Amino acid sequence: MVTALAFLAKGVTWSLAAVLGGAAIAVGGWLSSVIALGGGVNPSGGALARLLAGVALKWVVVVGVLLLGVGTAGLPPVPMLAGVVVALVAQLIAMASGHAQNR
């Protein structure tokens, strides 16, 4: 959201593009977790296959949203990529901070 507010000075389409880039990471991450963690207890080969399929689907969603946003909707690519980068950095910080662990 901060990225979208920063790009709002450039225009509404730039702000929308930043939101769309961040949303692509959020939706892709959610789909990845549903696939990777939704299969129950399986042997290691099946668990690894689900994990890889989830990561692959995440990036297919992200690239698809970026291509549709730039190609079809005509949104500027720079704020879309900035939204993706900021969302990935936020995801990395959230995972590294350990807030998901019980203390």
C-alpha distance (Angstrom), angle and dihedral (degrees) to the residues before:
residue distance angle dihedral
M1 . . .
V2 3.79 . .
T3 3.78 89.2 .
A4 3.80 90.5 51.6
L5 3.79 90.5 50.5
A6 3.78 90.6 50.0
F7 3.80 91.7 51.4
L8 3.80 91.6 45.8
A9 3.80 87.5 82.3
K10 3.81 87.5 63.7
G11 3.80 94.2 48.1
V12 3.77 145.0 -70.5
T13 3.80 93.9 -86.4
W14 3.81 90.6 54.7
S15 3.79 90.3 50.7
L16 3.80 91.8 47.2
A17 3.80 90.1 50.1
A18 3.82 91.0 53.6
V19 3.80 91.1 49.8
L20 3.80 90.7 48.5
G21 3.81 91.8 51.5
G22 3.79 92.2 51.1
A23 3.79 92.0 44.3
A24 3.80 90.2 52.8
I25 3.81 89.6 58.8
A26 3.81 92.1 46.0
V27 3.80 94.7 49.5
G28 3.79 92.6 41.6
G29 3.80 91.1 50.6
W30 3.78 91.6 48.9
L31 3.81 92.2 50.6
S32 3.79 89.9 46.3
S33 3.79 91.9 54.0
V34 3.80 92.8 46.6
I35 3.79 91.4 54.0
A36 3.80 97.6 38.3
L37 3.80 96.7 46.2
G38 3.78 102.3 27.5
G39 3.78 101.1 79.7
G40 3.77 100.9 78.4
V41 3.77 123.0 -135.5
N42 3.81 112.7 -20.3
P43 3.78 137.2 153.7
S44 3.78 116.4 -76.3
G45 3.80 94.1 -98.5
G46 3.79 92.5 57.6
A47 3.78 92.9 44.4
L48 3.79 91.6 50.8
A49 3.80 91.1 47.6
R50 3.82 90.8 52.5
L51 3.80 90.9 48.2
L52 3.80 92.7 50.8
A53 3.80 92.0 44.8
G54 3.80 89.9 51.5
V55 3.80 93.3 50.8
A56 3.80 91.5 46.0
L57 3.81 91.3 50.7
K58 3.80 90.8 49.0
W59 3.78 92.1 57.0
V60 3.80 92.8 42.5
V61 3.81 88.0 55.5
V62 3.82 92.7 46.6
V63 3.81 94.6 47.8
G64 3.80 91.1 43.4
V65 3.80 92.7 52.2
L66 3.80 91.0 46.9
L67 3.80 92.2 50.0
L68 3.79 93.0 46.2
G69 3.78 92.4 45.9
V70 3.78 95.1 49.8
G71 3.79 99.5 31.9
T72 3.77 104.3 36.5
A73 3.80 105.5 22.7
G74 3.81 94.6 35.5
L75 3.80 94.2 -131.3
P76 3.80 118.2 161.0
P77 3.82 112.7 -96.5
V78 3.83 98.8 -143.9
P79 3.82 96.8 67.8
M80 3.80 91.0 41.3
L81 3.79 90.5 56.3
A82 3.80 90.4 43.5
G83 3.81 89.2 53.8
V84 3.80 90.1 50.7
V85 3.81 92.8 48.9
V86 3.81 94.3 46.7
A87 3.81 91.4 47.7
L88 3.81 91.3 49.6
V89 3.81 91.8 48.9
A90 3.81 90.4 48.9
Q91 3.81 89.5 49.3
L92 3.79 90.9 49.7
I93 3.80 92.8 49.5
A94 3.81 91.4 47.5
M95 3.80 92.1 51.7
A96 3.81 93.9 44.7
S97 3.80 95.4 47.3
G98 3.79 93.8 68.0
H99 3.80 96.9 -134.7
A100 3.77 90.4 137.9
Q101 3.80 91.5 63.8
N102 3.76 121.8 89.7
R103 3.76 111.7 -111.9
